[in-house]
Amino acid sequence: MIGSDSASRGLSVDVVIPTFRRPEKLERCLNAINRQTIAPHSIIVIDDSEKDLGPAISRNLGWKKGSSDIVAFTDDDCVPAEDWIENIVDEFLKNKVDFIEGSVTTVRGDSSISMDPHPKDKWNRFKTANMAYRRSVLESLGGFDERYYIHREDTDLAWRAINSGHRFSWAYKCIVHHPDRGGVQRIRTKSELLLYYCDPLKYREVAASFVSFENIRSGELKNRRIAMRKYLDNEIKPLSRSESLSLWSWAFFFSIMRKMKLR
């Protein structure tokens, strides 16, 4: 590694990377972290290739192994910019926040494009491809909710942090490149229901992101609504008729307001 250790700037940083059967991409990610202008205190890789427990469990195993003030999360198929750690430390010191979300780019054709949240979105965001938390926040909240599998565990953690009074900032200088993925949505009904029950009001914005002419024409939106109404699992209940009606009414309203650029 080049440059000084992150602790020399006043805050130490552990990097946690869950990995699943992608050794070449993991190597690319680790090479990028080894080129940081300021080295992290530690790099913790949790290999889930055999048990396939999911990223929530892997990330919890990872951050609990470290000891630094700050825990930075990225994925095994991501490539952090060389000043990623340096900008993370600066963001926490400058703004005195409790957790941050950074910018993510990907490739489309020959161009690098943004994967950042819609500028109007306050809640439909928070991806652990590029996020960092104070260790004290993770400890107070118990880390990621391990009932989630594949997706939404990162948004859930951020919502719980905000609802608990922890301070958040958008750190656009903290950049991670996600070269192999753009516009991919992975939807699991259980995860959607868990996130809904985490905060039904915030979830309205998530539901609004599903509303599109394409999803209406294809029947995807209808299927999603039915799935959340008919889901069968002893661990989590489906939406009631009134909950579903309220949620999707608000989702359509938010979607229309966004298209009219009023929200």
N, C-alpha and C positions, 0 to 999 in steps of 0.2 A: 504494500500500500504506500501511496505517496502522501506527503503532507503530515500534519500532526493528528493526534487522536482527538475524537470529538470532546473528550473530557477537558482538554486544554482550553476549550472555548467557554467553559463554564457549565456545560451539560453533557453527560455521556449518553450515547445512543446505542441500543441493541437493535439489530435488524433481524426480523423473523420472516422466514420464507417457507411456506408449506409446499411440498412437491409431490407430484403424482405421475410416475412413469414418463418423465420427460427429461432424461439426463442431459441431452444436448442443449436444451433450452435452459436448464438449470445452470449448466456450465457458463453459458453466455451471460446469464444474470449475475453469477458470482464474479465473472471477469469484470463486469461493469462496476460492481461494488468495490472490487479491489483496485479500481482506478480512481476512487473518490479523492477529491482535493483534501478532505478531512476524513480520516478513517473512522468507521464505527468502533465502539468498544468491543463488540462481538457480532458475529454473524451466526444465527441459529437456524439450521435447516431441519425441518421435520419431514421425514420421508413416509408418506402414507400409501406407498405403492402396494403393499401387501394387504393391509387391513381395510383400506378404503373407508375410513371413518368420516371423512369430510373435512373441509378447511376450518370450520369452527373449532373442532377438537384439536386439529393440528396447531392452529394459532395459539390456543390456550396452552398446549404443551410447550410451545416455543417461548412465549413471553414469560412463563413461570420459571424457565431455566435461566433467564438472565438476571441482571441486577442493576442495569442502568436507569437513569432518571427518565429517559424517553425510550419508547418502543416504536420503531418504524416498521410498517408492514408493506410488503410487496409480494408479487406472485412469481413463480418460477419461470414464466414465459415473458417476464417484463425486463426492461433494460433501463435502469435509473441513469439520469444524466450525471456527469462527473461531479457536479456541485450539489447533488441531491442532499447528502448529509449536511453539508455546510449550510445550505439554505434552510433545512429543517431546524438546525440549532439556532440560526439567526431569527427565524420566525417565532420560536418559543421565547427567546430572550427579548426580542423587540416588543412583541404584543402581549407577553405574559398570559398566554392562553393555555388551555388544558388539553386540547387536541386540535389537529389540523387535517385538512384534505388538500392534496396537491393536484396538479394538472396531469392529464394523461393524453398521450397522442398515439395514433396508429397510422397505418399506411393504406392509402386507397390509390391504386394505380402506381404512378411514380411520385405521388405527393404525400407528405405527412399532414394528417388532419387531426383535429381535436376530437377527443371522446368525452370532453367535459360536460357537466350537467347543462340542461337548458338554462339560459340566464334567468328565467323567471322561477325556476324551481328552488324552493327552500328545503324541501324534505326528500324529494326523489333523487337521492344522490348518495354520497358516502361509500365509496368503493375502496376496499383494502388493497387494490393494486397500488395505491399511493396514499396512505394515511399514517399518522403518527399520534400516539397518546402518551401522556405522562403515566408512568407506572402506577402512581397513586390512584389515578382514575380507574385503570383496569382492576386494581385490587379492590377498590370500593364497590365496583359494579359486578365483580365476579367474572370479568372477561366476556367472551362471546357466549351466547346462548347455544348450547350444544344440541338442542332439539332441531336446529336448522341443518339442512344438508344442501350443499352446492351453492346456494345463493341467499341473499337477504340478511344473513347474520351480521354483515358489516353495517348495513343501514340500521338494523335493530340496536346495535351497540351505540351508535351515534345518537339515535333518538333517546335512548335511556340516559346517555350522558347529558344531553341538553335538558331533558326533563328533570334531571337531578341538579341542575344549576351550573354545570361545568361550561366553561367558555370555549367557543369554537372560532376558528378563522379559516378563510379560504387562502391558501398559500400558492399563488399562481407561479411563483418562481421555483417551486419544488416540482420538478418535471420527471415523469417516468414515461418511457416509450413502451407501447404494447404492440409490437410489430405484427403479430400473427392473428390479431383479432379485431374486428370492427363491427359494431352494430349487432352483436350476437346476444340474444336474449334467451336465458334459460329459466323456465318457469316451472315451479313445483307448487302445487296447490297448498300443501301443508305449510310451506314457507310463507306463502302469501297470507294465509290465515293467521299464522303466528305474528307476522308484521302488522296485520290489521289490528289484532288484539293488543299489540304493544302500544298503539296509539291510533284509534280509529279516525281522528280528525286529520292527522298527518297523512294517513294512508289515502285519503281522498285524492291527494296530488299524485300518488303512485297510480291509482286507478285511472286518473285522467290521462296518464301517458299511454294507456291501452286503447283509448278511444281514437279511432281513425277510420276513414272511409274504407281503407283496405281491410281492417279487422272486422268491420261491420259486414262488408260484402262477402268476405270469406267465411263468416260464421265464427271466427276465432273469438271475438268479443262475447258472443252468446255462450260459447263453450266455456269460457273462463268464468262467466257469471254463474252458469249452472254448476260448474265444478266446485265453486266456493259455497254453493247452497247445498250440494248433495254429498259433500266429502264425508267419508265414514272413517273414523279413527277414534279410539278410546281416549287418546291423549288430548285432542283438540276438537271443539265442536264446529260445525259448519255455521255459516251466517243464517240468521233467521230471515224470514221473508221481509220484515220491516227493516232490518239492518241492510239487507241487499238493496232494497228499493232506495233507501236513503243514500247509501254509498254511491250507487251508479247514477243517481240523479245529480248528486254533487259532482261526480266525475264528468258527466256530460256538460254541466254548467261551466266547470273550470276549463274544459277543453274548448268550448265555444268562446269563452272570454279570452283565452290565449290566442285563438285564431283571429279574434277581433283586436288583439293587442291591447286589451284592457286589463290584463292581469299578467 
